[in-house]
Structures are given as C-alpha cells and as structure tokens.
Amino acid sequence: MSAEELTPSEAARWAARGGLLLPADRHAAIAATANHIHSVVAVLRELDLGDTAPAPAYRASQERRDAAV
C-alpha cells in the first residue's frame, strides 16, 4: 500500500482478495480504520529505538522493586 489513503473501493478489493466479502455499507468504515492504523504505525516507525534493547533481553524478574514512581 502506498502512502496515500486507502479508499473504500480499494478496501473492498483488498478484503475480497483475502477471501473476506464485506457488505457495501462497511467499505468506508474499514478504509477509515485501516487509514488510522497506518497513521499510528507511521508515527511508531519514526521513533529512534537505537539504544533500546531487544525484547528478549528484558527480564522482569531482575527488575528492582520500588514503591516510588
């Protein structure tokens, strides 16, 4: 999918391609939801996580317990 917003007809086409037949009254809602998810993911992709350890490196049992917030 390009950076352009997904249209209701494209949402219906992609759903049909995946084997999901959507009622016509749902096309706009599905497209709006997909566009929202795409915008959130785009923001997450911009985050600089260079110094963040990968998830397998995190050990909750080694976390220091502290009542301070």
Beta strands, then each sheet from edge to edge (+ up, - down):
end
